[in-house]
Structure formats: C-alpha cells, structure tokens
Amino acid sequence: MNYNLKEAFSFIDQEEKTMKKLWVDLCKYESPSADIESVNAATEFLEKNLKNFEMTTKIRKFPVGANSISAYFDNGSKDLEMALLGHLDTVHNKGLFGEEIVKVDEENNMMYGPGVLDCKGGVIVAILVARALNHIGYDKFVKLAFSEDEEVGHRFTNGEGKDFFLEEVKGFKAAIDCETGFEDGRVVVGRKGAANYKITIKGKAAHSGNEPQNGISAIREAAYKTINIEKENDYDNIHYNVGLFDGGTSQNTIPENCTMTINVRFRKSSDVPILEAFLKKIADTSYVEGTTAVIEKLSLSDPMEETEKNHKLFELLKKNSEELGFGSPYPCYLGGGSDAAYSVALGIPTLCGMGVRGFENHTIRERAIISSMAERAKLILKTILTLPEKF
C-alpha cells in the first residue's frame, strides 16, 4: 500500500503547536526517578492525553516503583512493524528549576527545563509519529512504550522495568528509542552496559596517636583495592570507576570500616561474568594484612550491543535524512546505557538517540531545539514507511 507522505508531513506541521504545548505541560510534571508519586502523576497526565488522541493505553503497575505505560492505535493489524521507546523519569530534584519550571525561548528556538531533552521531548516525538501514521491510514502496528525509572537502570522496580520492555516490544520488526538527541544529528547504534558494586571492608580501630600499631586501616585497604581495580581499565571495553568512599570515624582513629562503590562499563552481556570474577578477586585479596571484605551487586543495566542489523537500520535512516534535507547523520557508540538494550537483546534492529536534539541533559542548563520535534517526527515516520520486509 502506498501512503501519502506529503499528507503525513502536513499533519505534523499542523499539529506542531498542539504537541509543543503538550511537551511543555508534560515537563511541568517534574518526575525524578525516586519520587514514585510524581512519576505516576506524569504518567497519568500523559495517559489522559493519549486517550484524547483516541489511542489505546495500558498502564503497567509493579509491586514496587512507579508505573510504565504503553499505547497504540488499534487498527486491528498483526504486523508488528515499529516500537518507539522512551522514559518519563528525570534526574532533576523537584524545585531545582524554580517557579517557572519550563522556559520557552521562541526567538532562539530553545526550550529549557527538566526532561525537555531527556527524555520527554522524545516521548512527544514518538506520539506525533504515531498520530501522523494513524492520520494517513497506516495499516501496520506501531507501539509506544515508556518506562518509569530508566535513569537508575530500573532499580526502583527491582529490574521489572526491563521485563516491561521485553514483553512489550517482542516480535517487532524494528525499534527506535527516542532518547536524548544530539545537536549534530548523530545516531546511536550501540551503548555500553553499566553495573554498580559495593565492597565493604573491615579493619580494626585504634587510637592513631597512642597505639597506631594496633590498628588495621580499612581506608588504606580501600586505596590499594582502588589502584588495583583501575589499573585494569580498558576504555574501549571494560572500564572501572571507584566513585565513592565512605569510611572512618574521626581523624585521630585508625579507620575500622570503609565502603567503596564501583561503577563498571562494558560492551557485551558476556562481559559481566568476567568483570564480576575480577571484582570478587579484588574483594577477596587482603592488601593490608588483617582486613576482610565482602562485595555486593547494587544494579545492572544491560548494554545496547552494536549489531549488523542496527547498522542496516541506520543506513536506511541516513538515506531518508539526506533525502529530506536534514543532513547526513553518522553512527556513534556511547558509554551511557538506555532501554534500547532490551529491544537489541530480542534481536530487533534498534537505533537510539532519536528524540529531540539539544544540549546538556542531566544539568540545570538542559535545553532542547524546539524545531527538532517536527524534524525528528518526519524522519522517523519516513523510516517506518520505508522499512524493508526483512533485515
């Protein structure tokens, strides 16, 4: 079936003002990952608007943590064509942006505020794509799936946020994660996974002036462990960062206790047993005689593995971008994770970083390029309409 691309683009242009208002209003619902009530409020607000657009919605509730949401236009199709992903939580604490939570600078084509770029702007792009496809009578199935605690690796749902994606996107031909877009238009074809571990060290306290020889310093042990962990860094593959220390009781006491928290980045799921064996060896080794240590896993976010299918989907999107006059994007690989990991894990060709373009996400200077909302919607829509039968 031939679809009217010009009509779809005209719809996007006509609805740009409506969708920009929804973008602003959604970002006014501040939703830091740990604030379950606020994330749920943002989800409920979004669901109301999706229903107003006549989309079918499904709220996924978890035993702990905030809710996720999926949505689609029920056209009766069994052809699972494209899943569009995103998330509704942000990293910013409520109130950080002041009374005027979202600022719109029309003159400079910029919007400022929590989540305008990461990733509520991308959520709006996905909705606009689905609406435009429905408007032109697209007869294949497109699903939207938005999570609640992506920024913390689904820690607040005890990892069940991962299961949400594995269930919702299974069987789709392709997926695009409308995550933070880059100003230069680059597109993400792979991302490292991330894991966090805590090593708790036990030494022996003693007065540092009267009997230092009777003490066993847990902090000294932590220092040796840090050096031996980080000297194994391979920034192209597995690399470690000992980011937090917490130990000691006073400056004149040999420290009896110390904890160290390690963040690890890795390319493949098969790297996890390797890095865990290494960290356990470090934990079990006493560099300072008399110390003991135990290690525990705090969280694990899967990598978006770089695949040949991802690159084939990228080449299609690049061709469409050039034809539309949007420039020639290039593929990139990032150290930070995203929910695109789960569609790739299912063998689905996936691209990430296809939300609105902007700057400095995760900072109070977070801002998005307003016009990129319509541009990205058009690029994704044309890519959906030109998907091959098979990858």
Stockholm file with secondary structure:
# STOCKHOLM 1.0

chainA/1-391         MNYNLKEAFSFIDQEEKTMKKLWVDLCKYESPSADIESVNAATEFLEKNLKNFEMTTKIRKFPVGANSISAYFDNGSKDLEMALLGHLDTVHNKGLFGEEIVKVDEENNMMYGPGVLDCKGGVIVAILVARALNHIGYDKFVKLAFSEDEEVGHRFTNGEGKDFFLEEVKGFKAAIDCETGFEDGRVVVGRKGAANYKITIKGKAAHSGNEPQNGISAIREAAYKTINIEKENDYDNIHYNVGLFDGGTSQNTIPENCTMTINVRFRKSSDVPILEAFLKKIADTSYVEGTTAVIEKLSLSDPMEETEKNHKLFELLKKNSEELGFGSPYPCYLGGGSDAAYSVALGIPTLCGMGVRGFENHTIRERAIISSMAERAKLILKTILTLPEKF
#=GR chainA/1-391 SS CCCCHHHHHHHHHHHHHHHHHHHHHHHHSCCBTTCHHHHHHHHHHHHHHHHHTTCEEEEECCSSSCCEEEEECCCCCCCEEEEEEEECCBSSCTTTTCSSCCEEETTTTEEESTTTTTTHHHHHHHHHHHHHHHHTTCCSEEEEEEESCGGGTTGGGTTHHHHHHHHHSTTCSEEEECCCEETTCCEEEEECEEEEEEEEEECBCEETTTCGGGCBCHHHHHHHHHHHHHTTCCTTSCEEEEEEEEECSCTTEECCEEEEEEEEEESSGGGHHHHHHHHHHHHHCCSSTTCEEEEEEEEEECCBCCCHHHHHHHHHHHHHHHHHTSCCCCEEEESSCCTHHHHHHTTCCEEBCCSCEEECTTSTTCEEETTHHHHHHHHHHHHHHTCCSCC
#=GC SS_cons         CCCCHHHHHHHHHHHHHHHHHHHHHHHHSCCBTTCHHHHHHHHHHHHHHHHHTTCEEEEECCSSSCCEEEEECCCCCCCEEEEEEEECCBSSCTTTTCSSCCEEETTTTEEESTTTTTTHHHHHHHHHHHHHHHHTTCCSEEEEEEESCGGGTTGGGTTHHHHHHHHHSTTCSEEEECCCEETTCCEEEEECEEEEEEEEEECBCEETTTCGGGCBCHHHHHHHHHHHHHTTCCTTSCEEEEEEEEECSCTTEECCEEEEEEEEEESSGGGHHHHHHHHHHHHHCCSSTTCEEEEEEEEEECCBCCCHHHHHHHHHHHHHHHHHTSCCCCEEEESSCCTHHHHHHTTCCEEBCCSCEEECTTSTTCEEETTHHHHHHHHHHHHHHTCCSCC
//
